[in-house]
């Protein structure tokens, strides 16, 4: 029997190797049906990616006991001088696809994820502070893209309620990348990007 929820390991990075132009990356390297297993994988992720955490000037792991200053849900905060600032977190989505895990609690089926990115340039013109939220996981890219088109809309929220609302395919000149399905700006100036990415890494 499939579990009700999926727990997605999420690594975000602000790339700082070029001070004149910040880069942003999100990676979704693993998904689990067991929260404990997902948290354990998240805590050791940077080490498994080859970083010597003992040499990092900033490497903090949320043990759930001490005061934590890096945000709810964040498991690891790390800084690599001249390269990047990393955070590892767990996002929870409903297991609408009935995905099952192996004996370690990990889902081995390749998945496509809907990711909503929120950027408030009013509070940070650099766009450095942005929030990534995994909204869903699907086995088929087509289905994921169809669902992504509905993420920002419901009975009470229509396209016309946004200051700007663009969908890929409705305009021949699409400047937001192949993975981006929707780009919108709300009345408060919040930029919202809805993307569909396969397990792996997305660069912005």
N, C-alpha and C positions, 0 to 999 in steps of 0.2 A: 504493500500500500504506500502511495506517495505521501510525503509530508505536505503540510499546508503552506509552508513558507520556504523561500530560497534565500540564502544569506550570501551576498556577493562581496567578495574581497575587492576593495577599491583603493588604488594608489593614485594620488594626484601629485603633480610636480609643477613648481614654478621654476623654469630654467633661466638661470642668471649668468650664463657664460658670456652673453653679449649684453652689457649694461644698457646699450642704446635700444635694445628691442627684447623685451621679455617674451619667453615662450611658455606655453602651457600644455601639459599632457595629462591624460587620464588613462589608466590601465585597469582592466578588469581581468586579472589573471586566473581567478578560480571562483567557483560557486559551490556551495554546500547546502545540504538539507539539515545539518546539525550546527547550531550556533556555536557551541563550544569548539568544534573542529575548525570552524571559520575563523574564530578569534585566534586560535593557536596558529593557524596558517598566516594570518595577518601580522602577528607579532614577529614572525621569523622571516617575513617576505624579503626585506632588504638584505638580510644575510644570505638568503638563497639566491638573490640577484647578484651576489658577488661583492657587496660592500662590507668592509671590515668595520663593524659598528664601534669597535673599541677605539678607532682612530678618528671618529667623527667628533668635532667639537660640540655639536648638539645632537644628542640621540636620547629621546625620551620615550619610554614605554608606559602606557597606562596600565597600572596594576589594579585599578579599581579601588584602591585604598587611600593613597595620598591625594592631595589636592591637585587637580588637573586643570591646566589653563589653556588647552588647545582645542576645546570644543567637544560637545557631546558626540559620542560615537567614534571619535578618533582614537585609534589604538597606538599609533606610533607617529611621532614628530621628529624629523631629522633634517639636518642642514649639512650640505657638502659645499665647502667654500669654493666660490667661483664656478659652481656647476648647477646646483639645484637645492630647493627646499621641498622636502617630501612629507606627505601625510598618508597614512594608511588607515582606512576605516572599513566598517561593514555596513552595507545597505541591505534592507530587508524588503523583498517583494513577494507577492502571492505566487504560489506555484500553480498557475493556471494551466500549465502544459503537462502537469503530472510527472515531472522529471523525477527520476530515481537516482539514488547515489550508490557508490561502491561501498566496500566495507569500511572505508575511512570517513564516510560521510560526504565525499566529494562527487559532484555531478560531472560525468565524463563526456556527456553529449555536448557537441559544439552548440553554442547559443549566440543569439543576437539580442543585444540589450538596447532598450530605450533609455537615453540619458538626457536629462534636462539640466542645462547650464544657465545660471542666473548671474548677471553681471550688473552691478549698480555703479555706473560711472559718476553719478552725482556725489557719492561718498569717497570714491577712489578713481580718479581719472586714468590711472595706469591700467585699470582692469585687473590688478593683481589679486584682489580679494574677490573670488568668485566661488559660487556654490554649485557642486555637482550632485545630482540626485538620480540614482538608478530607479526608473519608474516601472520597468517590467523586463521579463526575459522570455524569449521565444525560440523555437527550433527553426523557424523559417523566416528569412529576411523579409519576404513579401508581407507576411502577417505582421511582423514587427513594425514595418513602415506604415501599414494601414492603421495600426493602433497608435503610432506616434502622431498621426494627424489629428487624433482625438484628445491628446493629452491636455491641451490648454482650453478645450471647449467642453461645455456641458449645457444643460437646459438654461442656466442663468448667465452663461458667458458665451458670447458670439464673437466672430472675427471682428465685427464692427466696433466692439468694445475696446479694442487695442488702438493705440496711436498708430502703430504699424503692424501689419500681419502679412507675412509672405510664406507661401508653400513652394517647395521645389516642384518644378514641372509646370507652374502657372506663368512663369516668366522665362523667356529664352536666355536672359542674362542672369545667371545664378552665381553670386559671388561668395557663397558661404561654404563651399565644399560639397563633395559627393555624399558624405555621410549625414549632412544636415538636412532634415526634412522640413522643419519650420523655423523661421526667424521672426520674432515679434518684439515689440516695445510697448510696455504698458503706459498708462497715462502718467505714472510717476517717473518715467524714464528708465525703468528697469529693462535691460536687454535680456531676452530669453531665447535660448537656442535649444531645439529638440533634435537630437541626433539618434541614429541607429548605428551601433558599432558591434562588430563581432568581438568575441573575447580576445583581448589583446590591447593594443595601445592606440589612442587617438591624439594627434597633435593639433594645437590651435595656434 
